Amino acid sequence: MTPFDSLETRSSDAREADLAQALPRAISAALNAPGLAAHLGAVTPDQITSREALAALPVLRKSALVTAQGAQPPFGGLNATALADFEHVFQSPGPIYEPGRASPDWWRLGRFLHASGIGRGDIVQNCFSYHLVPAGMMFENAARAVGATVLPAGTGQTELQVTAARDIGCTAYAGTPDFLKIILEKAEELGVALAITKAVMGGGALFPSLRAFYAERGITCRQCYATADLGNVAYETDALEGMVVDEGVIVEIVRPGTGDPVPEGEVGEVVVTSLNPDYPLIRFATGDLSAVLPGVSPCGRTNMRIRGWMGRADQTTKIKGMFVRPEQVAALVARHDEIHRARVIATRSGEKDVMTVRIETRAANPALYEETVLSTLKLRGQVELVPPGSLPNDGLVIEDLRRYD
C-alpha cells in the first residue's frame, strides 16, 4: 500500500496525541459559528482533548438543520467562515443548504480516490449531479487532489455518456452504484467497448450482486460513506473489510436517540465530528446506523473501521441517491385536502431503486398526485391509491424494504 499521506499509518498513540491537539482547535472554530456556539453552550476548548471529553458534549441532529436554517439562513449559523468566503452554496432535499470551497480536497474524498487506485493519467467520468446538490463538485474536487482528469458528465443521457466515455477514453467512473450498470448495458447494446476499469461510488448501497456484475467486466468497485455536510466519513480499501474512517473526522457510534457511545461491535447511530475549520460540525448525528469493526485493516491503514452503512436510525431514507425525509411526506399530504395519510416505500428491481408512494384517498386517478410527489420528494415514483384506513397504524411514513445482505 502507498499511503495518501502519513496520517493513514499513524500508531494509535500518535493518533490520540494528534487528536488532543485537533479537538480544541475544532471546538474553538465552532464557537466562532453563532449557531454552534449557542448549541454547545458553556464549553472550554482546552478541556476537550479526548474522545471521552467529546462524548460529554451535546449531539447536533441532522433533522434540526431545516429548522435552524429557516431561522438563520442559509447555514443555520453553523458556519465558522463567512458566507462571502465560500465559493459554493448547495441545496439538498429538505431543503438543506451546505457550503463548499474550491480549496484542495476540501471534502477529503481525494484519500478515497487514491485508495481506489485513481490518480494522474486517469480520466474520471463523473456521473454525480452538478445541479444544486454538491456530489458532482465533491468528486471533481477529489479528482483534482489526485491529479486525475474529469469528464463532468452528470446524470442521465445514457447514449451520450457512452459516446463520451469511448471518445475520451475514460478509465474510471464516479457516481451512484446502479448508474454505471445502465451505461455498460447501453454500451453493450451499441457494440461499444469502454476502457473503464475503476469505479468509485456513493449515494447508495453497492449490493454484492452489483459488485459481482462489475467484477465480471473487469471493473474494480469501491464505495465510500460521505455526506454533503461532512464530506468523506469512511471508505473502502483493497482489504474490503468494512470501511476505514477518514483522517479528517472523528466517528462515534452511539445508542440511537442518545449521545451515549455503545460498546465496540454494537450497532448504533453514526455521530461525526468534523475537523473542517470552515464548517466544524461537532457531534453531528447523521441518522445512519453502523458499528465499529475491531482490529486494524490488513491494507495497512491504522484508523478505526466501521461496517459501513447499515440502515437508518430514523425514517429518513436514501432512494436513488437522494434523501427522502418524513417532513417531505408530511408536505405531500398537506398539499391535498383529500389525502388522509401517505407512505413512501423503497424497494429494488433489476439492481435499481424503486420508490412507491402509497396514498390514502378516495380519489381514483394516481396521475393527480404525480407532480406533487415530484415537487415535494424531488424524485419520480410509482403512485398507488388505497382507501382511507388501509395503511398500518404504526407511525411509519417511510418504509425501506430493500435488503443489504
Secondary structure by P-SEA (a helix, b strand, c coil): cccccccccccaaaaaaaaaaaaaaaaaaaaacaaaaaaaccccccccccaaaaaabbbbbccaaaaaaaaccccccccccccccccccccccccbbbbbbcccccccaaaaaaaacccccbbbbcccccccccaaaaaaaaaaaabbbbccccccaaaaaaaaaaaaccccccccccaaaaaaaaaaaacccccccbbbbccccccaaaaaaaaaacbbbbbbbcccccccccccccccccccccccbbbbbccccccccccccbbbbbbbbbcccccccccccccbbbbbbccccccccccccccccccccccccccccccccaaaaaaaaaacccccbbbbbbbccccbbbbbbbbbcccccccccaaaaaaaccbbbbbbbbccccccccccccccccccc
